[in-house]
Amino acid sequence: MAPQHGPFRTDVHAIRAVAVVLVLVYHLDVGWLRGGFVGVDAFFVVSGYLITGQLLRGLRHDGRIDLAGFWARRARRLAPGALLVLAVTAVAAVLLSPREDWPTLGTQLAASALSVENWALAASSTDYLAAGDPSTPFEHFWSLGVEEQSYLVWPLLLLAVWRMSGGRRTAPSGTGTGTGPGTGTGTGRGTVAVGLAIGAVVVASLACSVVLTTTDPAPAYFWPHTRAWEFGVGGLLAVLPTGTGQRPRVRTAVALVGWAGLVACGVLLTPAVPYPGTAAVLPVVATALVVAARAEHGPLARATTLRPVRWLGDVSYPLYLWHWPVALLLPRAVDLPTPARVAATVLLSAVLAHLTTVLVERRVTAGRLARLRPRVTFAVVAAGTALVLLAPTAGWAALTDQLREDRALAAELRTDGDRCWGAAAIAPGSGCDVAGLPGRGTTPSTMTAAYDVDPTWDDCQAEATAARSCVVGVRGGTRVALVGDSHAHQWSSALIALARQRGWELHLVVKGGCEFSHVAWSDGSAADRGRCGAWNRAVDRSFAAQAPFDLVFTAARADLRGTPVGTDPVSSARDGYRASWQPLVDRGATIVAIRDTPAVGSGVQRCVDRHPDEPGACRIGTDRAFASGDRLVDAARATPGAVVVDMTSSFCTAGSCPAVIGNVLVYRDSHHLTRTYVTTLVGPLGRRTDAALRTAR
């Protein structure tokens, strides 16, 4: 992504230009180049080629790698621009983002500054390609993290292989050209060993990418071990002789195929394609063809030397850094129609990239600053990183204080106004103001709501496709299960309380994004359907091997799923749910299907921030909150042995659903409940479950 040392090649420079344009247009979200994310793959191949070439020249010439010098050059090239963008973006993001986003912003700012944003996104199972998923202005730093992690490992790998193979430096007269295998015995042996090692990395990493993209696609997009093969392909190009011996016309033809393939990937691939996996082979091979062709003469070569192409290549790294924060934050600052928004984003990103190149990059990588000793470079970069980290450190301290205040306020409100606390305030005949006691505040705050989850949220959710289970409540008691996606899991706090009250042995079998059914949904990707299908089959096997359950609670997110795949969506949904439920019903279980909770959108929490003294003003109509039909409920009503529990009256009244009920913030995001509010639903959930079971009997 950043320029490297070594012989300058205009075609490689042009790859940077095309790659950054692909990514930029993709992030503009205008419907063009829906596969523009492949520009990152092109960057990885180019980085692998240039870095490996640089390291090999050192090995062939000196028989060693100046590790401190190499890492210092990488730090001078990458860190100044990145830290500048992070600092400016952090200030703008805080000013333009709602308080509910601040904790996530702080976490990702810190991860980006420490070059581990890819691991942070993988840990949170972020789907980078999912349209409509919440994004932060730091997410694109994942690719920089992958690059910097490779810069730590790659020279160590090459140096170790070179020495173990008996590789030596070139004789004083010099025999190798620096672009292919050396002719000296020691040099040639070392080069061959390095090539074989890189080839092994390519094979192992590609296999890992293919497998993990199928089994765990969201984090697989960010992991360095699923991307290393792309650097490795570039590294092989640096080891093997390329372009030599070919006629200029052949080189041009090969390069044209590569350019056409790269652009075609940007046009034809879509975010629905499981990625990286096998699909990433296409842009990687296309980029490799351009590099291997070495088409440095003729009309194609003249095109790569055009001034706009050279300029884009020069600013590709800062343009990549700036474009995403600008694209994300500019619409929050100024309301513009789409054409004006796109033009303003491109213009502002280009100006900032040019200024960063001229005023920061060139001053740091040339002149006196370029001659700083490695330890001085590391100290300066560490100091800059520490300054950037002051913001999330202060934010985490404020978050801790806010969490403490939330707990204190909750304890005070429960003591002083238990009759109107939480869901009790919306109960018929309560005599309470639905919003709660006036002037007493709201808990949790919008800033801490994302953390207001049951402890089982992190401990019990299945991460892969195995049927993970947590058992809570009373061991040996009535066997009860809660199974489904996060919309099922959000009921765990209330069900755990009921389990302790009623002597239940409660089994939590949950996986985010995967409901308990064999329904295939039209809006799901093939990878998601495969992952959830495998988890459901594992759950079926696990349940069949256990003692029967008496009750099985389940719920599922109703919106954003599309329609059931099949000629008749109604029967397809019913049959899909029954495929999961019927074996349990046949063994004596009753399925308790909880109707999905309101989908309120992120604007509700922002409204609470704007009306701290009038939270009752923040509500959404039931027509919007329940715009999507709940197929799970429909299937339960048509299935003997299943009952429906509808908790809507605990969320909505008089045609609207308030954001605050009984001084409690109901939603921790656009569609999940806060744990605090769920804990006030123990009584209502128990009573409605009992009523549904009595009716069924």
C-alpha positions in Angstrom: 0.0 0.0 0.0 3.0 2.3 0.6 5.8 2.8 -1.7 8.9 0.6 -1.2 12.6 0.9 -1.8 14.0 -0.8 -5.0 14.1 -0.3 -8.7 11.2 1.9 -9.8 8.7 0.3 -12.1 6.0 2.4 -13.7 3.7 -0.6 -14.2 3.8 -1.5 -10.5 3.3 2.1 -9.6 0.2 2.1 -11.9 -1.2 -1.0 -10.0 -1.2 1.2 -6.9 -3.1 3.8 -8.8 -5.8 1.4 -10.1 -6.0 -0.4 -6.8 -6.8 2.8 -4.8 -9.4 3.9 -7.4 -11.1 0.5 -7.1 -11.3 0.8 -3.3 -12.3 4.5 -3.4 -15.2 3.9 -5.8 -16.3 0.9 -3.9 -16.5 2.9 -0.7 -18.4 5.7 -2.3 -21.4 3.3 -2.4 -22.7 4.5 -5.7 -23.3 1.0 -7.2 -20.2 1.0 -9.4 -17.4 -1.4 -9.0 -19.2 -3.5 -6.4 -16.1 -5.7 -6.3 -13.7 -2.7 -5.7 -12.6 -4.3 -2.5 -10.2 -6.4 -4.6 -8.0 -3.3 -4.8 -6.7 -4.4 -1.4 -5.6 -7.7 -2.8 -3.6 -5.9 -5.5 -1.9 -3.8 -2.8 -0.9 -7.0 -0.9 0.6 -8.6 -4.0 2.6 -5.5 -4.8 3.8 -5.2 -1.2 4.9 -8.8 -1.2 6.8 -8.3 -4.5 8.6 -5.1 -3.5 9.4 -6.1 0.0 10.7 -9.5 -0.9 12.8 -8.0 -3.7 14.3 -5.5 -1.3 15.1 -8.2 1.3 16.6 -10.6 -1.3 18.9 -7.9 -2.6 20.2 -7.5 1.0 20.7 -11.2 1.4 22.4 -11.7 -1.9 24.7 -8.7 -1.4 25.5 -9.0 2.3 24.2 -12.4 3.3 22.2 -10.7 6.0 19.2 -8.4 6.6 19.5 -5.2 8.6 16.3 -5.9 10.5 16.4 -2.7 12.6 17.0 -0.6 9.4 14.3 -2.4 7.5 11.7 -1.9 10.3 12.8 1.7 10.8 12.2 2.5 7.0 8.8 0.8 7.2 8.0 2.9 10.3 9.1 6.2 8.6 7.1 5.3 5.5 3.8 4.2 7.2 3.5 5.7 10.6 3.5 9.5 10.1 0.6 9.5 7.6 -1.4 6.9 9.6 -1.0 8.7 12.9 -2.0 12.0 11.3 -5.1 10.5 9.8 -6.0 8.8 13.1 -5.6 12.0 15.1 -7.7 14.1 12.8 -10.3 11.4 12.3 -10.6 10.9 16.1 -11.5 14.5 16.7 -14.0 14.6 13.8 -15.6 11.3 14.8 -16.2 12.4 18.3 -17.7 15.7 17.2 -20.0 14.1 14.5 -20.9 10.7 16.1 -23.6 10.0 18.7 -22.4 9.0 22.2 -23.5 5.4 21.7 -20.7 5.1 19.1 -17.9 6.5 21.3 -16.9 3.2 23.0 -16.5 1.4 19.7 -14.7 4.4 18.2 -12.2 4.4 21.1 -11.6 0.6 20.8 -11.0 0.8 17.0 -8.9 3.9 17.3 -6.6 2.1 19.8 -6.5 -1.0 17.7 -5.6 1.0 14.6 -2.9 2.9 16.3 -1.4 -0.4 17.5 -1.7 -2.0 14.1 -4.1 -4.7 15.3 -7.4 -3.4 13.8 -7.7 -6.5 11.7 -7.6 -8.7 14.9 -10.2 -6.4 16.6 -12.6 -6.7 13.7 -12.0 -10.4 13.5 -12.8 -10.8 17.2 -16.0 -8.9 16.8 -16.9 -11.0 13.7 -17.4 -7.8 11.7 -18.7 -8.4 8.2 -16.6 -5.9 6.2 -18.5 -6.4 3.0 -22.0 -6.4 4.5 -24.1 -3.5 3.2 -25.8 -1.6 6.0 -23.6 -2.9 8.8 -22.5 -0.1 11.2 -19.0 1.2 10.3 -16.4 3.3 12.0 -13.9 5.6 10.2 -11.1 3.4 11.4 -12.2 0.0 9.9 -10.1 0.4 6.8 -6.9 0.3 8.9 -7.4 -3.5 9.0 -5.4 -3.9 5.8 -2.6 -1.7 7.2 -2.5 -4.0 10.2 -2.2 -7.0 8.0 0.7 -5.4 6.1 2.6 -4.3 9.2 2.2 -7.7 10.8 3.7 -9.2 7.6 6.6 -6.8 7.8 7.4 -8.1 11.2 7.4 -11.8 10.2 8.5 -11.8 6.5 12.2 -10.7 7.0 12.6 -13.1 9.8 11.3 -16.0 7.7 13.5 -15.1 4.7 16.6 -14.6 6.9 16.1 -18.0 8.7 15.5 -19.9 5.5 18.5 -18.3 3.9 20.9 -19.2 6.7 19.5 -22.7 7.2 20.0 -23.4 3.5 23.6 -22.3 3.6 23.0 -19.2 1.4 25.9 -16.8 1.2 26.4 -13.3 -0.1 27.4 -12.6 -3.6 31.1 -12.7 -4.4 32.7 -9.2 -4.5 32.6 -9.2 -8.2 28.9 -9.8 -8.1 27.0 -12.4 -10.1 23.3 -11.9 -9.4 21.3 -9.2 -11.0 19.1 -8.7 -8.0 15.9 -9.6 -9.9 16.3 -13.3 -10.2 18.1 -16.3 -8.8 21.8 -15.6 -8.3 24.4 -17.5 -10.3 26.8 -18.2 -7.4 26.3 -21.6 -5.7 25.6 -20.2 -2.2 23.4 -17.4 -3.5 21.5 -19.7 -5.8 21.0 -22.3 -3.1 19.7 -19.6 -0.7 17.4 -18.2 -3.4 15.9 -21.5 -4.2 15.3 -22.3 -0.5 13.6 -18.9 -0.1 11.4 -19.6 -3.1 10.4 -23.0 -1.8 9.6 -21.5 1.6 7.5 -18.8 0.1 5.7 -21.4 -2.0 4.9 -23.4 1.1 3.5 -20.3 2.7 1.3 -19.7 -0.3 -0.1 -23.2 -0.4 -0.7 -23.4 3.4 -2.2 -19.9 3.6 -4.5 -20.3 0.6 -5.8 -23.6 1.9 -6.4 -21.9 5.3 -8.2 -19.1 3.5 -10.5 -21.4 1.5 -11.4 -23.5 4.5 -12.0 -20.6 7.0 -13.9 -18.5 4.4 -16.4 -21.3 4.3 -16.6 -22.1 8.0 -16.0 -18.6 9.6 -16.1 -16.0 6.9 -16.4 -12.8 8.8 -13.1 -13.0 10.8 -11.4 -14.9 8.0 -11.6 -11.7 5.9 -9.2 -10.0 8.4 -6.8 -12.7 9.6 -3.2 -12.4 8.4 -2.9 -16.2 8.0 -5.7 -16.1 5.4 -4.0 -13.2 3.6 -0.4 -14.3 3.8 -0.6 -16.2 0.5 -1.3 -12.9 -1.4 2.0 -11.4 -0.1 3.6 -14.8 -0.9 2.5 -14.6 -4.6 4.2 -11.2 -4.8 7.2 -12.7 -3.1 7.4 -15.5 -5.6 7.4 -12.9 -8.4 10.5 -11.3 -6.8 12.3 -14.7 -6.5 11.6 -16.0 -10.0 12.9 -14.3 -13.2 9.9 -12.6 -14.9 9.5 -11.0 -18.2 13.0 -11.8 -19.4 13.3 -13.6 -22.7 9.8 -12.7 -23.8 9.0 -10.6 -26.8 7.6 -7.1 -26.1 4.3 -8.1 -27.8 4.0 -11.1 -25.5 4.7 -9.0 -22.5 2.1 -6.5 -23.5 -0.5 -9.2 -24.1 0.1 -10.8 -20.7 -0.1 -7.4 -19.0 -3.3 -6.6 -20.9 -4.8 -9.9 -19.6 -3.8 -8.9 -16.1 -5.2 -5.4 -16.3 -8.4 -6.6 -17.8 -8.7 -9.3 -15.2 -8.2 -6.9 -12.3 -10.8 -4.4 -13.6 -13.2 -7.2 -14.4 -13.0 -8.4 -10.8 -13.9 -4.9 -9.6 -16.9 -4.9 -11.9 -18.2 -8.5 -11.7 -17.5 -9.6 -8.1 -20.0 -8.5 -5.4 -19.9 -8.5 -1.6 -22.2 -11.5 -1.7 -19.3 -13.7 -2.9 -17.6 -15.6 0.0 -14.3 -13.7 0.4 -11.3 -14.1 0.3 -11.3 -17.8 -0.3 -11.1 -19.0 -3.9 -12.6 -15.8 -5.2 -9.5 -13.9 -4.2 -7.4 -16.0 -6.5 -8.8 -14.0 -9.5 -7.5 -10.5 -8.6 -4.3 -11.9 -7.1 -3.5 -13.8 -10.4 -4.5 -10.7 -12.4 -2.1 -8.5 -10.5 0.6 -11.1 -10.7 0.3 -11.2 -14.5 0.9 -7.4 -14.7 3.9 -7.6 -12.5 5.3 -10.7 -14.2 4.9 -9.3 -17.7 7.2 -6.3 -17.1 5.6 -4.5 -20.0 7.9 -1.5 -19.8 7.7 -0.5 -23.5 5.0 0.2 -26.0 1.6 1.9 -25.8 0.6 0.1 -22.6 3.8 1.3 -20.9 3.1 4.8 -22.0 -0.3 4.7 -20.5 1.2 3.8 -17.1 3.4 6.8 -17.2 0.7 9.4 -17.8 0.8 12.2 -15.2 -2.6 11.4 -13.6 -1.6 7.7 -13.2 1.8 8.7 -11.7 0.1 11.2 -9.3 -2.4 8.6 -8.2 0.4 6.1 -7.6 2.3 8.7 -5.6 -0.7 9.5 -3.3 -2.2 6.0 -3.2 -1.2 5.4 0.4 -2.5 8.6 2.0 -5.5 8.6 -0.4 -6.4 5.1 1.0 -6.0 6.4 4.6 -8.1 9.6 4.1 -10.9 8.4 1.7 -12.8 6.3 4.2 -13.0 8.7 7.1 -14.1 11.4 4.6 -16.7 9.2 3.0 -18.1 8.2 6.4 -18.0 11.5 8.3 -18.7 14.1 5.5 -22.4 13.2 5.2 -22.7 13.6 9.0 -21.4 17.1 8.8 -23.1 18.3 5.7 -26.4 17.0 4.1 -25.7 16.8 0.4 -27.4 15.1 -2.5 -25.6 12.0 -3.8 -23.8 13.5 -6.7 -22.5 16.4 -4.6 -21.5 14.0 -1.8 -19.5 11.8 -4.1 -17.8 14.8 -5.8 -17.0 16.4 -2.4 -15.7 13.1 -1.0 -13.3 12.6 -4.0 -12.1 16.2 -4.0 -11.5 16.5 -0.2 -9.8 13.0 -0.1 -7.5 14.0 -3.0 -6.6 17.3 -1.5 -5.8 15.8 1.9 -3.8 13.0 0.3 -1.8 15.4 -1.7 -1.0 17.6 1.3 0.0 14.6 3.3 2.3 13.4 0.6 4.0 16.8 0.1 4.1 18.0 3.7 4.5 14.8 5.7 5.7 11.8 3.7 8.4 13.5 1.6 9.8 15.4 4.5 10.0 12.2 6.6 11.4 9.9 4.0 13.9 12.3 2.5 16.7 14.5 3.9 17.8 14.5 7.6 14.8 12.7 8.9 15.4 9.7 6.6 18.9 9.4 8.2 17.6 9.0 11.8 19.0 6.0 13.6 16.5 3.2 13.9 16.2 3.5 17.7 15.4 7.2 17.3 12.8 6.4 14.7 11.2 3.8 16.9 11.1 6.3 19.9 9.5 9.0 17.8 6.9 6.6 16.4 6.2 5.2 19.9 5.7 8.8 21.2 3.3 9.6 18.4 1.4 6.5 19.0 1.2 7.2 22.7 -0.3 10.7 22.0 -3.0 9.2 19.7 -3.8 6.6 22.4 -4.5 9.4 24.9 -7.9 9.8 23.4 -9.2 6.2 23.8 -7.5 6.0 27.3 -9.4 9.1 28.4 -12.5 7.7 26.8 -12.2 4.4 28.6 -11.8 6.2 31.9 -15.0 8.2 31.2 -16.8 5.0 30.2 -15.8 3.3 33.5 -17.1 6.3 35.4 -20.4 6.2 33.4 -20.8 2.5 34.1 -20.4 3.2 37.8 -23.0 6.0 37.6 -25.4 3.7 35.7 -25.2 1.1 38.4 -25.7 3.6 41.2 -28.7 5.2 39.4 -30.3 1.8 38.8 -30.0 0.9 42.4 -31.4 4.2 43.5 -34.4 4.0 41.1 -35.2 0.4 42.1 -35.3 1.4 45.7 -37.2 4.7 45.4 -39.6 3.8 42.5 -39.8 0.0 42.2 -43.5 0.2 41.2 -42.6 2.3 38.2 -39.2 0.7 37.4 -38.6 -0.6 33.9 -41.4 -2.7 32.4 -43.6 -2.1 35.4 -44.2 1.4 34.2 -45.9 0.3 30.9 -48.1 -2.4 32.5 -51.8 -1.7 32.2 -53.2 0.1 35.3 -49.8 1.0 36.7 -50.6 4.6 37.1 -47.0 5.5 36.1 -45.6 7.8 33.5 -44.4 5.3 30.9 -41.0 7.1 30.8 -40.7 6.7 34.5 -40.0 9.0 37.4 -39.5 12.5 35.9 -36.2 14.2 36.3 -34.4 11.1 37.6 -32.3 10.2 34.5 -32.1 7.1 32.4 -30.0 4.0 32.9 -28.0 2.6 31.1 -26.7 5.7 29.3 -26.5 5.6 25.5 -22.7 5.5 25.8 -22.7 2.4 28.0 -25.7 0.6 26.5 -23.6 -1.5 24.2 -22.0 -3.1 27.2 -25.3 -3.8 29.0 -25.5 -7.5 28.2 -25.8 -10.7 30.2 -22.4 -12.2 31.2 -23.4 -15.3 29.2 -23.2 -13.1 26.0 -19.4 -13.6 25.6 -19.1 -16.9 27.4 -21.9 -19.0 25.9 -22.3 -18.0 22.2 -21.0 -20.6 19.7 -18.1 -19.2 17.8 -17.8 -22.0 15.2 -20.4 -24.5 14.0 -20.2 -26.8 17.1 -23.3 -27.0 19.3 -21.9 -25.1 22.3 -24.1 -25.3 25.5 -24.0 -23.5 28.8 -26.1 -24.9 31.7 -27.4 -22.4 34.4 -30.1 -22.5 37.0 -30.8 -25.7 39.1 -28.9 -28.8 38.1 -31.2 -31.8 37.9 -34.3 -29.6 37.7 -36.9 -29.4 34.9 -35.0 -29.5 31.6 -35.4 -26.2 29.7 -33.5 -24.9 26.7 -33.1 -21.5 25.1 -31.9 -21.9 21.5 -31.4 -19.5 18.6 -29.7 -16.3 17.5 -28.8 -13.2 19.4 -32.5 -12.2 19.5 -33.1 -15.4 21.5 -30.0 -14.9 23.6 -31.1 -11.4 24.7 -33.8 -13.1 26.8 -31.3 -15.1 28.8 -31.2 -12.7 31.8 -35.0 -13.1 32.4 -35.0 -16.8 31.8 -32.0 -17.4 34.1 -34.0 -15.6 36.8 -37.0 -17.7 36.1 -34.8 -20.9 36.1 -33.6 -20.1 39.6 -37.2 -19.3 40.8 -38.8 -22.4 39.3 -36.1 -25.0 39.6 -35.2 -25.2 35.9 -32.0 -26.6 34.5 -31.6 -24.1 31.7 -29.4 -24.9 28.7 -28.3 -21.9 26.6 -27.6 -23.0 23.0 -27.1 -19.8 21.0 -25.1 -18.5 18.0 -25.2 -14.9 16.8 -26.8 -14.6 13.4 -28.1 -18.2 13.3 -31.7 -18.9 14.3 -32.9 -22.4 15.3 -34.4 -23.6 12.1 -33.6 -25.1 8.7 -35.1 -22.2 6.8 -32.9 -20.8 4.0 -33.3 -17.1 3.7 -33.0 -15.2 0.4 -30.9 -12.3 1.9 -28.3 -14.6 3.4 -25.0 -15.3 1.7 -24.1 -18.8 0.8 -21.4 -18.8 3.4 -23.8 -17.7 6.1 -26.4 -20.3 5.1 -23.7 -23.0 5.2 -22.4 -21.9 8.6 -25.8 -21.7 10.2 -26.9 -24.9 8.5 -23.9 -26.7 10.0 -24.6 -25.3 13.4 -28.3 -26.3 13.3 -27.4 -29.8 12.3 -24.9 -30.0 15.2 -27.6 -28.7 17.5 -30.0 -31.4 16.2 -27.5 -34.1 16.9 -26.7 -32.7 20.3 -30.4 -32.6 21.4 -31.0 -36.1 20.0 -28.2 -37.4 22.2 -29.5 -35.8 25.4 -32.4 -36.4 27.7 -35.6 -34.8 26.5 -36.5 -31.2 27.3 -39.8 -30.1 28.8 -39.6 -26.5 27.4 -37.6 -25.1 24.5 -37.6 -21.3 24.2 -36.7 -19.8 20.9 -36.8 -16.4 19.1 -35.2 -15.0 16.0 -34.6 -11.7 14.4 -37.5 -11.0 12.0 -36.1 -8.2 9.9 -33.3 -8.2 7.3 -33.7 -11.9 6.4 -35.6 -11.5 3.2 -38.0 -14.4 2.4 -37.7 -18.1 2.8 -36.2 -19.8 -0.3 -38.8 -21.9 -2.1 -41.8 -21.8 -4.4 -44.1 -21.1 -1.4 -42.4 -18.9 1.2 -45.1 -19.7 3.8 -44.8 -23.5 3.6 -41.0 -23.2 3.2 -40.7 -21.3 6.5 -43.1 -23.6 8.3 -41.3 -26.7 7.1 -37.9 -25.2 8.0 -38.9 -24.5 11.6 -40.7 -27.8 12.0 -37.6 -29.7 10.8 -35.8 -28.3 13.9 -38.8 -28.4 16.3 -40.5 -31.7 15.5 -37.9 -34.1 16.9 -38.1 -32.2 20.2 -41.9 -32.2 20.2 -41.9 -35.9 19.5 -39.9 -36.5 22.7 -42.3 -34.4 24.8 -41.0 -30.9 24.6 -43.2 -27.8 24.1 -41.7 -25.1 21.8 -42.1 -21.6 23.2 -41.7 -19.1 20.4 -41.2 -15.6 21.6 -42.3 -12.9 19.1 -39.4 -10.7 18.0 -38.8 -7.4 19.7 -39.1 -4.0 17.9 -36.5 -3.0 15.4 -36.2 0.7 16.3 -33.1 1.9 14.4 -30.1 3.8 15.7 -31.9 7.2 15.6 -33.8 6.4 18.8 -30.7 6.5 20.9 -29.6 9.7 19.3 -33.0 11.1 20.2 -32.4 10.2 23.8 -29.2 12.1 23.8 -30.9 15.2 22.3 -33.8 15.0 24.9 -32.2 14.0 28.2 -34.9 15.7 30.2 -37.8 14.4 28.0 -37.1 10.8 27.1 -40.7 10.2 26.5 -40.3 12.1 23.3 -38.3 9.3 21.8 -40.4 6.6 20.3 -41.0 4.8 17.0 -44.4 3.7 15.5 -45.3 0.1 15.7 -45.8 0.1 11.9 -42.1 0.7 11.5 -40.9 -1.3 14.5 -42.7 -4.4 13.2 -42.5 -3.7 9.5 -41.2 -7.3 8.9 -43.5 -10.2 9.6 -42.3 -12.8 12.1 -42.2 -16.1 10.2 -41.2 -17.9 13.4 -44.4 -16.9 15.1 -46.5 -17.8 12.1 -44.9 -21.3 12.0 -45.4 -21.8 15.8 -49.1 -21.0 15.5 -49.4 -23.6 12.8 -47.4 -26.3 14.6 -48.9 -28.7 17.2 -46.7 -28.7 20.3 -45.6 -25.1 19.9 -47.0 -22.0 21.6 -46.4 -18.3 21.1 -45.4 -15.7 23.7 -46.0 -12.2 22.6 -44.3 -9.6 24.8 -45.1 -6.6 22.6 -47.2 -4.9 25.2 -44.1 -4.7 27.4 -42.5 -2.6 24.7 -45.2 -0.7 22.9 -48.4 1.1 23.8 -50.9 3.3 21.9 -49.3 2.5 18.5 -45.7 3.4 19.4 -42.7 1.9 21.1 -40.8 4.2 23.5 -37.0 4.2 23.8 -37.2 4.7 27.6 -39.6 2.8 29.8 -39.6 3.3 33.6 -36.3 5.2 33.5 -34.6 2.3 31.7 -33.2 2.6 28.2 -34.8 -0.3 26.4 -32.4 -0.8 23.4 -28.7 -1.2 23.5 -28.5 -0.8 19.7 -30.9 -0.6 16.8 -32.6 -4.0 17.6 -31.2 -5.6 20.8 -32.6 -5.1 24.3 -30.5 -3.9 27.2 -29.9 -6.4 29.9 -31.2 -3.9 32.5 -34.6 -3.8 30.8 -34.8 -7.5 30.3 -34.3 -8.0 34.0 -37.5 -6.1 34.6 -39.4 -8.5 32.3 -39.0 -11.6 34.5 -42.5 -11.4 35.9 -44.3 -10.5 32.6 -42.4 -13.2 30.7 -43.2 -15.9 33.3 -46.9 -14.9 33.4 -47.3 -14.9 29.6 -45.5 -18.2 29.3 -47.7 -19.8 31.8 -50.8 -18.4 30.1 -49.6 -19.7 26.7 -49.0 -23.2 28.1 -52.4 -23.3 29.8 -54.1 -22.3 26.6 -52.2 -25.1 24.7 -53.3 -27.7 27.2 
